[in-house]
Amino acid sequence: MTGSPTDLPTLLLAEDDLLFCQVMGNALEKRGFNVQIAHNVDEGITLSEKTAPEYAVIDLNMPGPSGLVLVKHLIAIDPHTRIVVLTGFASVATAVETIKLGAMHYLSKPADADEVIAAFYREEGDPDVKIAAQPLSINRMEWEHIQKVLSDHDGNISATARALGMHRRTLQRKLQKRPRLK
């Protein structure tokens, strides 16, 4: 695509990892998007209120509110915004909530610009997706449960810790660890 930045489709990239954000932003610009960058949810909301993006790539886990808050905000502004959520901490609970809130797709990091763009245009699910041969490990099941309860409490760590009957610091430590997939 060629043209001035105002002719290009706008894309909001909300990502707190500065290096990943720079690389992804450059790659998306080369693929014909006018990229606006936010490093947290509040910046993303501010940018989107000035110019509603046609596309968005949102990191799920940023400082402050969850990327899910930004997904909800963008869909409220324009329900046709095509949103892809990226995360290094994939879980069933967050994937379900992401799609229920209106995102097009949910990708685990590392993802590249081509995968993101392909996800923008996927209209249907993939019936040929591979089903895990083994059940989830105990650690992974715990992670999934914590993510579900965290989602139920809108990302509030203190409320989630109370609901799980654990100390807030213990929950924060568990959230910093990523369980093995099996």
N, C-alpha and C positions, 0 to 999 in steps of 0.2 A: 504494500500500500504506500502511496505517496501523497503528499499534500501537506498543508500547514497543520500544526498541532490542533487548531480549532476544527479542522475537517475530520480529524481522526476520532474514533470512538474513545470516550473517557473510561479509564480503568483506575479504580482505587486499589492500591496495594497497601494493606495494613499488616505490618510485620515488624517485630521488635529486634530481630537479628539484623544488624546493620549491614554486614557483608552479604548475607543471603538476599536482603532487600535490594541492595545495589545490583547484584548479579541478575536477579529476577527482573527488576525494573528495567535494566538495560536490554535484556533479552525480549521482554514484552514490547518495549519501544521499537526494537528492530523488526518486530512482527506486526507493526502498524497500530499501536495503541498510544494514546496520550496518557501517560502514567502519572498519577498523583500519589504521593507517598505519605503515609502516616505510620508512626511508630507505636501508637497505642490507640485504644478505642476512642478516647476523647478527641484526639486529633482526627481520626477517621470520621467521627460525627461532624466535627467542624467543617472539614473539607466537603463532605457530602451535602451539607446544608447550603454551601456556596454554589456547588455544581453537582447535581445528582449524577453519579456515574452510571454508565450503561453496563459496566462489568466491574466485578470486585474479586480480589484475591485476599482472603483474610486468614491470618494466623489465629488459631484457636486460643493459644496460651500466651497472653501478653501481660505486661505489668498492669495492674488495675483490673477493670472488668474483663470478663471473658470475651473473645471474639464473637460469641453467640449474641451478645448485646448489640454489636455492630450489625450482624446479620439481620436481626429483628428491626433495627432502625432503618437500614437500607430498604428492606421490603416494605416498611411502612411509608417511606418516601415514594418508592416506585416498585410495585410488585413485579415488574418485568425486568428488574435488574438481574443479570446473570451472575451468580455468586458461586465461587469455589472456595471451600475452606481447607486450609492446610494445617496439619498438626504433626508434631513429633511424638505426641502422646495419644495415639489413636485408641478409641474404645468404642464399643457398641453403643453405649448410652449417648456419647457425644455425637456419634455419627447419626443416630436416629433423631436427636434433637436438632441437629444442623439441617437435616432434610425437612423435618416438620416445620422449622422456622422459615423455609423457603429457599435454601441454597440449592444449586443445581447438582453439586457433587462435593465429595469429601475425600481428600487425598492425604496419604501419609507422606511425610518428608522422608527422604529427599524427593522432591518432584521437580521436573524441569518445565520450562515454558511451553514446550510442545504438549506435554501431558495436561497442563492447565488449560490450554486453548482447546484441546480435544474434549476436556471435561465440560467446558462451556456449552458445547454443542451436542452433548449426549442427552438425548430425550428419553431414552428407555434404559431399564436395567439390563444387565448381562446374565441371561439364564445359564451361560456356560462358565460362570465364575467358579473357581475351584473351591470345594468345601474341605475344610481342615480334616485330615485323616485321624488326628488325635484330639481328645478333649482338651480344654484349657487347663493349664496348671493351676494349682491352688493360688499362687501369687497373682496370676492373671485374672482369676475369678474374683479375688479380693479387689484388684484394681478396677475391674468392671463394676463391681458393687459400689465402690467408693465414687466412681465417676457418675453413676446413676443417682446416688444420694446427693452428690455435689450439684448435679444438674437440677434435681428437685428443689434445691435450696438456692437456685439462681447464682451459683458460684460462690456463695458465702461460706468461707472456711469455718468460721466460728459456729454457725448454725449447723453445718455438716458434721463437725466434730461432736457437737451435742447430740445430734441425731444418731451418730454411730457409737456414742458412749465412750469417746476417747478424747485425750487431751489435744488441744489445737496444734501444739508443736509436733506431736506424734503424727497427726494427719498431714501437716506440712512436709515432714520428712518423707512420709509414704508417697506424697504427690511428686516429690522431686526424683523418686526412683521410677524407672520405667521397667515393668516386668517383661520377662521373655515371652515371646508369642505363644509358646507351647506350654 
